[in-house]
């Protein structure tokens, strides 16, 4: 009986938040605590930002506060490691599904715009902080439990395609907000687009149907080192009904434009720009590094998305451009060189079109995996415009311009996918010129493009990075 009660940990207490096919134990929220919590347990740098009252307001105004408030009591209802595993899975999936349904206006709650990705981000951090402070009466592998919760609350579990034969399957990833030490109100339009598009049936440019599934990834090097990108994408390349017909990673990029990135580089080179827990990659422009545990692959991988078709068809309200920029150390050289026409044969990667930060790395990791498991699939990376429009008053969390821009970016991501996912007889690599999708000893070249200088431009500029 206890196992059945715990396995269905989230139901009754979440009945007004998100319907789940589980039932809640009576003691999960209201009974006596079977454990202690410790406010003295140190939080990581990302969780520590929860001390800013605006983060609580974002969760409240996003309609997710009940999940955060009741999670500690639910944790204290567990009596064994197995029960704890099932509970964090259920609550993580509940948080994800509530956020997706809210983004698609299927679940009213709060007064923030439905597509706002910030309530999910801050609610997740609040729940992982509760997990960190939980003091159970049994031994719990807290790191493993957090990993399970992170996967479930990001769409990596229980998020399979549900389409009939003949429906194209599109799989995308977005990112959490980042750069929060400078502006804690920041959102990430790629995460917003992922939430709004997950599970949506769309009509492609040729009139055929498609379904989109999405995940939202963290801006943390350690999660990439632990294989989260591969865990997210590998099931979509395994063959059968779970597999995608096209993959696209998405992140926030440059001001006022969308860019399809022609090349993804193998290296990390973003220091001194940190991730969301203030960790550094260990790599700089002058001394790029390879991520720990990254499987073998070429120095650069070229997109196999139909860039020509997309850029010809989608140009409003933001232009969509192909970006063939890379930074490389040429064969036999020691000094980084910026190029606008792709890499040269035998060079070492410093930065792809997305720089040397995690937006570049998610493109490299997913497409390295694609080239290994499903090389026939189109795949690549899309950078959205920088999301602007936050009110000047730092206490105002949203505004009409901010919400319009967020909605417009998500709508254009959908338009790009509706053109990119059309079934084609042959693949168009990058600019459509000759060249291999994977670049090791030799490389093809695409059309050049110059990025707009901004705080979000390439990390080999001193000012910042993209993601």
C-alpha positions in Angstrom: 0.0 0.0 0.0 2.8 2.4 0.9 4.5 1.8 -2.5 1.3 2.5 -4.3 0.7 5.6 -2.4 4.2 7.0 -3.0 4.4 6.0 -6.6 1.4 8.3 -7.2 2.8 11.1 -5.2 1.7 14.1 -7.1 -2.0 13.7 -7.9 -4.4 15.1 -5.5 -2.2 18.0 -4.5 -1.7 18.9 -8.1 -5.2 18.3 -9.3 -5.8 22.0 -9.8 -2.4 22.5 -11.5 -2.0 19.6 -13.9 -4.0 16.4 -14.4 -1.7 13.3 -13.8 -2.5 9.6 -14.0 -1.4 9.2 -10.4 -3.0 9.6 -7.0 -1.6 11.5 -4.0 -0.8 10.0 -0.6 -2.8 11.8 2.1 0.4 12.4 4.1 2.3 14.0 1.2 1.2 17.5 2.1 -0.8 17.4 5.3 0.5 14.5 7.6 3.4 14.5 10.1 6.8 14.9 8.6 8.9 11.8 8.4 12.1 13.8 7.9 13.8 17.1 8.6 14.9 20.0 6.4 18.0 22.0 7.0 18.1 25.7 6.0 21.8 25.7 6.7 22.6 23.4 3.8 24.5 25.5 1.3 22.9 26.1 -2.1 24.7 26.3 -5.4 25.3 29.7 -7.0 22.2 29.3 -9.3 19.9 28.3 -6.4 21.3 31.1 -4.3 19.7 33.7 -6.6 16.3 32.6 -5.2 17.0 35.0 -2.3 15.9 37.8 -4.7 12.1 38.2 -4.1 11.5 38.8 -7.8 12.2 35.1 -8.5 9.4 34.1 -6.1 7.1 36.6 -7.8 7.8 35.1 -11.2 6.8 31.6 -9.9 3.7 33.0 -8.2 2.7 35.0 -11.2 3.3 32.0 -13.4 0.8 29.9 -11.4 3.4 27.3 -10.3 3.8 28.3 -6.7 1.8 25.3 -5.3 4.2 22.9 -6.8 7.1 24.6 -5.1 5.4 25.0 -1.7 4.2 21.4 -1.4 7.2 19.6 -2.8 9.1 19.5 0.6 6.2 17.7 2.3 6.0 15.3 -0.6 9.7 14.5 -0.2 9.1 13.8 3.5 6.4 11.3 2.6 8.9 8.9 1.1 10.2 6.0 3.1 12.9 4.5 0.8 15.2 5.3 -2.0 12.9 3.6 -4.5 9.9 5.8 -3.3 12.1 8.9 -3.6 13.0 8.0 -7.2 9.4 7.6 -8.2 8.4 10.8 -6.4 11.0 13.1 -8.1 10.1 11.5 -11.5 6.4 12.3 -10.9 6.9 15.8 -9.6 9.5 16.7 -12.3 7.1 15.5 -15.0 4.2 17.4 -13.3 6.3 20.6 -13.4 7.1 20.1 -17.1 3.6 19.3 -18.1 2.1 22.2 -16.1 4.6 24.6 -17.8 3.9 23.2 -21.3 0.1 23.4 -20.8 0.4 26.9 -19.5 2.6 28.0 -22.4 0.0 26.6 -24.8 -2.8 28.4 -22.9 -4.4 25.1 -21.9 -3.8 25.8 -18.2 -4.7 29.2 -16.7 -2.6 30.4 -13.9 -1.0 33.7 -12.9 -0.9 36.9 -14.9 2.4 36.5 -16.8 2.2 35.8 -20.5 1.6 32.1 -21.2 4.8 31.7 -23.1 7.0 33.1 -20.4 9.7 30.5 -19.6 10.9 32.1 -16.4 8.3 30.5 -14.0 9.5 27.0 -15.0 13.1 28.0 -14.5 12.6 29.5 -11.0 10.1 26.9 -9.9 12.6 24.1 -10.8 15.4 25.9 -8.8 13.1 26.3 -5.9 12.3 22.5 -5.9 15.9 21.5 -6.3 16.8 23.8 -3.4 14.2 21.9 -1.3 15.8 18.6 -2.4 19.2 19.9 -1.3 17.8 20.8 2.1 15.8 17.5 2.6 17.1 15.4 5.5 15.5 11.9 5.0 15.6 9.1 7.6 17.3 6.8 5.0 20.3 7.2 2.8 19.5 9.1 -0.3 21.7 9.7 -3.3 20.8 13.4 -3.6 22.9 14.0 -6.8 21.1 11.1 -8.6 17.7 12.3 -7.4 18.4 15.8 -8.7 19.5 14.4 -12.0 16.3 12.5 -12.3 14.2 15.6 -11.3 16.2 17.7 -13.8 15.6 15.3 -16.7 11.9 14.9 -15.9 11.2 18.6 -15.5 13.0 19.5 -18.7 11.0 17.1 -21.0 13.5 14.3 -21.3 11.1 11.7 -19.9 7.5 10.9 -20.8 7.6 13.2 -23.8 7.4 10.9 -26.7 6.0 11.6 -30.2 2.3 10.6 -30.4 1.8 10.9 -34.1 0.3 8.6 -36.7 2.3 7.2 -39.7 3.0 9.9 -42.3 3.3 12.7 -39.7 6.7 14.3 -39.7 8.5 14.4 -36.3 10.5 17.4 -35.3 12.7 17.5 -32.2 14.2 20.7 -30.8 15.9 21.9 -27.7 15.9 25.3 -26.0 17.8 26.8 -23.1 17.2 28.2 -19.6 17.7 32.0 -19.0 21.3 33.0 -18.4 23.4 36.1 -17.6 21.3 36.5 -14.5 23.9 38.2 -12.4 23.6 41.1 -14.7 19.8 41.0 -15.0 17.8 38.5 -12.9 14.6 39.2 -14.9 16.0 37.8 -18.1 14.2 35.1 -20.0 15.4 32.9 -22.9 13.3 33.0 -26.1 14.6 29.5 -27.1 13.2 28.1 -23.9 9.9 29.9 -24.4 9.6 28.6 -28.0 10.3 25.0 -26.7 7.5 25.2 -24.2 5.1 26.7 -26.6 5.8 24.2 -29.4 6.2 21.0 -27.4 3.5 18.5 -28.4 2.0 20.9 -31.0 0.7 19.6 -34.4 1.7 22.0 -37.2 1.3 22.1 -40.9 4.5 22.2 -42.9 5.1 24.5 -45.9 4.2 21.7 -48.3 0.9 21.1 -46.5 2.0 17.9 -44.7 1.4 17.4 -40.9 4.1 17.4 -38.3 4.5 17.1 -34.5 7.0 19.0 -32.5 8.6 17.7 -29.3 11.1 19.8 -27.2 13.3 19.9 -24.2 14.8 22.8 -22.3 18.5 22.4 -21.3 20.4 24.0 -18.5 23.2 26.5 -19.0 25.7 24.5 -17.0 28.8 22.8 -18.2 28.6 20.0 -15.6 25.2 18.8 -17.0 26.7 18.7 -20.5 29.8 16.8 -19.1 27.3 14.3 -17.6 25.7 13.6 -21.0 22.4 15.4 -20.7 22.5 16.4 -24.4 23.1 12.8 -25.4 20.3 11.6 -23.1 17.9 14.0 -24.7 18.8 13.3 -28.3 19.8 9.6 -28.5 16.2 8.3 -28.1 15.2 10.5 -31.0 17.7 8.7 -33.3 17.1 5.1 -32.3 14.7 4.3 -35.1 11.0 3.5 -34.9 8.1 5.7 -33.8 10.2 7.4 -31.1 12.7 8.8 -33.6 12.7 12.3 -35.1 12.7 13.1 -38.8 14.7 16.3 -38.2 16.5 17.8 -35.1 17.3 21.4 -34.4 18.9 22.9 -31.3 17.8 26.5 -30.6 19.4 29.2 -28.5 19.4 33.0 -28.0 21.9 34.7 -30.3 22.3 38.1 -31.9 20.3 41.3 -31.8 17.5 41.6 -34.3 18.1 38.6 -36.4 17.8 34.8 -36.6 20.9 32.9 -37.8 21.2 29.3 -39.0 24.7 28.3 -37.9 26.6 26.7 -40.8 29.3 25.1 -38.6 29.5 23.8 -35.0 33.0 23.6 -33.5 34.3 20.9 -31.1 36.0 23.3 -28.6 35.0 25.2 -25.6 36.6 28.7 -25.6 34.2 31.0 -23.7 36.2 32.0 -20.6 36.0 34.3 -18.8 32.2 34.1 -19.4 30.7 31.7 -16.8 27.7 29.4 -16.8 24.7 29.7 -14.5 26.6 28.3 -11.5 29.5 30.6 -12.3 31.7 27.7 -13.5 34.1 28.3 -16.3 34.7 26.1 -19.3 38.5 26.0 -18.9 39.0 27.1 -22.5 39.8 30.5 -24.0 40.2 31.8 -27.5 44.0 31.3 -27.3 43.7 27.9 -25.6 40.5 26.1 -26.5 39.7 22.8 -24.8 37.5 19.8 -25.4 34.7 19.0 -23.0 35.4 16.1 -20.6 34.1 12.8 -21.9 33.1 14.1 -25.3 33.1 11.2 -27.8 35.5 11.4 -30.8 34.5 13.5 -33.7 35.7 16.0 -36.3 36.8 19.5 -35.4 33.8 21.0 -37.1 30.4 19.6 -38.1 28.3 21.3 -40.8 24.6 21.8 -40.7 22.4 19.6 -42.8 19.4 21.8 -42.4 18.0 23.2 -45.7 19.3 26.7 -45.0 18.7 28.0 -48.5 15.0 27.0 -48.4 14.5 28.5 -44.9 16.3 31.8 -45.6 14.4 32.2 -48.9 11.0 31.7 -47.2 11.3 33.2 -43.7 12.3 36.8 -43.3 9.7 38.5 -41.1 9.5 40.0 -38.6 13.2 39.2 -38.2 15.6 38.4 -41.0 16.9 34.8 -41.1 20.6 34.6 -42.2 23.1 31.8 -42.7 26.2 32.3 -40.5 29.3 30.7 -41.8 31.7 32.3 -39.3 34.2 30.1 -37.4 37.3 30.7 -35.4 40.1 28.2 -36.0 43.8 27.5 -35.4 45.0 26.7 -39.0 46.9 23.5 -39.7 50.5 24.0 -38.5 49.6 27.3 -36.7 49.3 28.4 -33.1 47.2 31.6 -33.4 43.4 31.7 -33.7 42.0 33.1 -36.9 38.5 34.3 -37.5 36.9 33.3 -40.8 33.7 34.2 -42.5 33.7 31.3 -45.0 34.0 28.2 -42.8 37.0 26.2 -41.6 40.1 25.3 -43.6 41.4 21.8 -44.0 43.2 20.3 -41.0 42.4 23.2 -38.7 41.6 23.0 -35.0 38.3 24.3 -33.8 38.2 27.4 -31.5 34.6 28.5 -32.1 31.7 27.6 -34.4 29.2 30.1 -35.6 27.6 29.9 -32.1 31.0 30.7 -30.5 32.7 28.5 -27.9 29.9 28.4 -25.3 27.1 26.0 -24.7 25.0 27.1 -27.7 27.8 25.9 -29.9 28.4 22.8 -27.9 24.7 21.7 -27.9 24.9 21.9 -31.7 28.1 20.0 -31.9 27.1 17.2 -29.4 23.6 16.6 -31.0 25.0 16.6 -34.5 28.0 14.5 -33.7 25.5 12.0 -32.3 23.3 12.4 -35.3 26.2 11.7 -37.7 26.9 8.5 -35.7 23.3 7.2 -35.2 21.2 8.7 -37.9 23.3 10.5 -40.5 20.4 10.8 -42.9 18.5 13.2 -40.6 18.7 16.9 -41.2 20.2 18.7 -38.2 21.7 21.9 -37.1 21.4 25.0 -34.9 19.2 28.0 -34.9 20.0 31.2 -33.0 17.0 33.5 -32.2 17.2 37.2 -31.8 18.1 38.6 -28.3 14.8 39.0 -26.4 14.4 42.7 -25.5 11.7 44.9 -24.0 12.0 44.5 -20.2 10.7 47.6 -18.5 13.3 50.1 -17.2 11.9 49.8 -13.7 13.8 46.7 -12.2 10.8 45.8 -10.1 8.5 45.4 -13.1 8.8 41.8 -14.3 7.2 42.1 -17.6 5.8 44.6 -20.1 3.9 44.7 -23.4 7.0 45.1 -25.6 8.7 42.2 -23.9 5.7 39.9 -24.3 5.2 40.9 -28.0 8.9 40.2 -28.8 8.8 36.8 -27.0 5.7 35.8 -28.9 7.0 37.0 -32.2 10.3 35.0 -31.8 8.5 31.8 -30.9 6.1 32.2 -33.9 9.1 32.7 -36.2 10.9 29.6 -34.7 7.8 27.7 -35.7 7.8 29.2 -39.2 11.5 28.2 -39.6 10.7 24.6 -38.5 7.7 24.4 -40.9 10.0 25.1 -43.8 13.0 23.2 -42.6 11.1 19.9 -41.9 9.6 19.6 -45.4 10.5 16.2 -46.8 13.3 16.5 -49.4 14.9 14.0 -51.7 18.4 15.2 -50.9 20.0 17.2 -48.1 21.2 20.8 -48.5 24.3 21.4 -46.4 24.5 24.9 -45.1 24.6 27.4 -47.9 24.0 24.6 -50.5 27.5 24.7 -51.8 29.6 21.6 -52.0 31.1 20.3 -48.8 30.9 17.6 -46.2 28.5 17.8 -43.2 31.4 16.8 -41.0 34.7 18.6 -41.3 37.9 16.9 -40.2 40.8 16.8 -42.5 39.0 18.7 -45.2 36.1 21.1 -45.3 33.7 22.8 -47.7 32.9 26.5 -47.4 29.7 28.4 -47.2 28.7 32.0 -47.6 30.1 34.5 -45.1 28.2 36.7 -42.7 29.2 39.3 -40.2 27.6 39.3 -36.8 26.2 42.4 -35.2 28.5 43.7 -32.3 26.6 43.4 -29.0 27.0 42.0 -25.5 25.7 38.7 -26.8 28.1 38.3 -29.7 30.8 35.7 -30.1 32.6 34.8 -26.9 36.0 35.4 -28.5 35.0 39.1 -28.2 35.6 40.3 -24.7 32.0 41.4 -24.2 30.1 38.2 -23.8 28.6 35.1 -25.5 25.5 33.6 -27.0 23.2 31.0 -25.8 
